[in-house]
Amino acid sequence: MAGKKREIQLQTVINTQSLWEEMLQNKGVTVIDVYQAWCGPCKAMQTLFRKLKNELNEEEILHFVVAEADSILALQSFRDNCEPVFLFSVNGKIISKIEGANAPLVNQTIINLVNEERKIVAGEMDRPQYHEITLVDSNADARKGSKESMDRIYSIAIIKPEAMNTGKTIEIKENIANAGFVIEAEDNRVLTENQVRDFYRQKSEQPDFEEFVSLMTNRLSYVLVVSRSNEQEFALKEENITEPETELQEPPEEQPEMDTPPVVKKKWGSTLEEYLDKENIHEFCDVEEDEENVHKFIDLFFPDFKNIKLEKILVLLRPDLFQEKKEDVLSIILNEGFLILMQRQLVLTEEEARILCKEYENEDYFENVIENMTSLCVQFAMESLPINQFYGSDSLELAERDIQYFFPPQQTLALIKPHVTPEQREAILHRIKEAGFEITQMKEILLKGNVDKIYYKIANKFFYNDVVEALSEGPSLVMVLSKWNAISDWRRLMGPTDPNEAKLLSPDSIRAQFGTSTLRNAVHGSTNAAEAVQGIYNIFEEIVPENPENPEEN
Ligand SMILES: Nc1ncnc2c1ncn2[C@@H]1O[C@H](COP(=O)(O)OP(=O)(O)OP(=O)(O)O)[C@@H](O)[C@H]1O
């Protein structure tokens, strides 16, 4: 009896529809243990809940309840299922679900949600637009065998320094995206010894492990958080069962070239690890897929992951709407809290329009739609969910592919000049990352004797010798920066050549802030796509990037 009393004190019992509705009024986070009248709430998790309740000590924003599936309409899909189910509601919206007594995941989910709530209450962040999950899903068979039913399954991948050095990083990322995975977060960094030992713990007994650790801790690696949807996996597995055996053994289709229109089709239903193996990318890229470790490494490499994570989609504004109401539409989008990450105006080819509008191909008006779509259009890559009246990618995976297609990354050569102090260098690197560039290559070099590798275009200018002298004063940091429209965006971030002019015209620019004279103007950047390719090849030798021209250069 005493035990029962303690349980009830820990978790409020919700066993009628009206109590359920009252519970949805809770402010903050509510952890709902869904139980069956005939098998009771999950005892195994009560120790964890008690510990969290005591440690987090958040009476106002953290609530624990047990909810009986039979008495509550919203929980009907969990009836007759004795496997524990935990739902997480924030301000009355059910935003996450875990099936199975997965204590580490439940623990982490609660801690993350409470931390987020604390920041919101303290005014340090805005409340995210949560996506409410659907509970009315009685497909019990599909649920069986799935320990975690969160919307997405995450992996951590590390692209090793040798891939960085041979310029393969972008290719690997494109392949991953084209195969239907979503790159949720990415960063390049020199890994610490502890990080390498921890991530590669299974290799620690290998004879060359120490050499491997020192290699990994000396050069830049690329760390990615990659996700795929649960449904995608189920759908494809079911497909496989009904398909003939020979189909099962076929390798995945070839990845599309950069100039192939986006194919609106999911292609790969396996784990990232299996995909990399199949495509022979594994020697350049290692993956962690164990759920508990993935959460640990996400916290380690991307501590703000939950706060910064954006869902990106591609939105296409049709020509008539674009021509008549572009400004109104843009302001509605922004007022709704969406962030427009990139936008471009373009005329679709007929082939692209046919693929994007495939859903209407059997309609009488299809040809009219195509005609309309191949006049002037504008595209947005935006945060969050589609808006009905536009074309919008209908899953995160397709969005990733659409975005790669319409906003292909471009590369530029960037240089931080010798007069810049180490502190200023750090600040400039921070500005670069903040502006959304990926640093795909980086090295420190003494340009004395090699200035023409970068400044070959001004070799006959009267000030060339002064430039050579200024660049010979000490080591420079040279980098390859990658993003859509990288060349123009980097030049905009640098600001005008003369820092005095920059202070007047573009006071936030890097040259305004860190330049001291025209000669010592802190940074350099390529002027156009061809110069970037040449400069990158001259400095990083074996790398010859494919460099799409971006619209602003034309
Ligand atoms: N009149 C000048 N006198 C002295 N130095 C100059 C002069 N004009 C340019 N420079 C130096 O030569 C570099 C290259 O000149 P360029 O005309 O290519 O300028 P930029 O394209 O703005 O700069 P960068 O090529 O470095 O990105 C400048 O960054 C600057 O340091």
The ligand as an SDF file (V2000), in Angstrom:
LIG
                    3D

 31 33  0  0  0  0  0  0  0  0999 V2000
   45.6060   51.1030  -54.7550 N   0  0  0  0  0  0  0  0  0  0  0  0
   46.0960   50.1360  -53.9710 C   0  0  0  0  0  0  0  0  0  0  0  0
   47.1670   50.3920  -53.2210 N   0  0  0  0  0  0  0  0  0  0  0  0
   47.6880   49.4450  -52.4380 C   0  0  0  0  0  0  0  0  0  0  0  0
   47.1770   48.2050  -52.3270 N   0  0  0  0  0  0  0  0  0  0  0  0
   46.1110   47.9140  -53.0460 C   0  0  0  0  0  0  0  0  0  0  0  0
   45.5030   48.8650  -53.9280 C   0  0  0  0  0  0  0  0  0  0  0  0
   44.4410   48.2870  -54.5130 N   0  0  0  0  0  0  0  0  0  0  0  0
   44.3910   47.0120  -54.0280 C   0  0  0  0  0  0  0  0  0  0  0  0
   45.3780   46.7720  -53.1490 N   0  0  0  0  0  0  0  0  0  0  0  0
   45.6650   45.5100  -52.4260 C   0  0  0  0  0  0  0  0  0  0  0  0
   45.6940   44.4470  -53.3500 O   0  0  0  0  0  0  0  0  0  0  0  0
   44.7220   43.4660  -52.9940 C   0  0  0  0  0  0  0  0  0  0  0  0
   44.0940   42.9300  -54.2690 C   0  0  0  0  0  0  0  0  0  0  0  0
   43.4890   43.9840  -54.9660 O   0  0  0  0  0  0  0  0  0  0  0  0
   42.1120   43.8210  -55.7400 P   0  0  0  0  0  0  0  0  0  0  0  0
   41.9680   44.9470  -56.6480 O   0  0  0  0  0  0  0  0  0  0  0  0
   42.0520   42.4350  -56.2700 O   0  0  0  0  0  0  0  0  0  0  0  0
   41.1010   44.0450  -54.5250 O   0  0  0  0  0  0  0  0  0  0  0  0
   39.9360   43.1510  -53.9210 P   0  0  0  0  0  0  0  0  0  0  0  0
   39.4070   42.2770  -54.9800 O   0  0  0  0  0  0  0  0  0  0  0  0
   39.0090   44.0070  -53.1560 O   0  0  0  0  0  0  0  0  0  0  0  0
   40.6830   42.3590  -52.8300 O   0  0  0  0  0  0  0  0  0  0  0  0
   41.1360   40.8640  -52.7720 P   0  0  0  0  0  0  0  0  0  0  0  0
   41.5370   40.4420  -54.1520 O   0  0  0  0  0  0  0  0  0  0  0  0
   42.2570   40.9070  -51.7890 O   0  0  0  0  0  0  0  0  0  0  0  0
   39.9600   40.1050  -52.2780 O   0  0  0  0  0  0  0  0  0  0  0  0
   43.7430   44.1780  -52.0850 C   0  0  0  0  0  0  0  0  0  0  0  0
   43.1830   43.2800  -51.1360 O   0  0  0  0  0  0  0  0  0  0  0  0
   44.6060   45.2030  -51.4270 C   0  0  0  0  0  0  0  0  0  0  0  0
   45.2190   44.6650  -50.2600 O   0  0  0  0  0  0  0  0  0  0  0  0
  1  2  1  0
  2  3  1  0
  2  7  2  0
  3  4  2  0
  4  5  1  0
  5  6  2  0
  6  7  1  0
  6 10  1  0
  7  8  1  0
  8  9  2  0
  9 10  1  0
 10 11  1  0
 11 12  1  0
 11 30  1  0
 12 13  1  0
 13 14  1  0
 13 28  1  0
 14 15  1  0
 15 16  1  0
 16 17  2  0
 16 18  1  0
 16 19  1  0
 19 20  1  0
 20 21  2  0
 20 22  1  0
 20 23  1  0
 23 24  1  0
 24 25  2  0
 24 26  1  0
 24 27  1  0
 28 29  1  0
 28 30  1  0
 30 31  1  0
M  END
$$$$
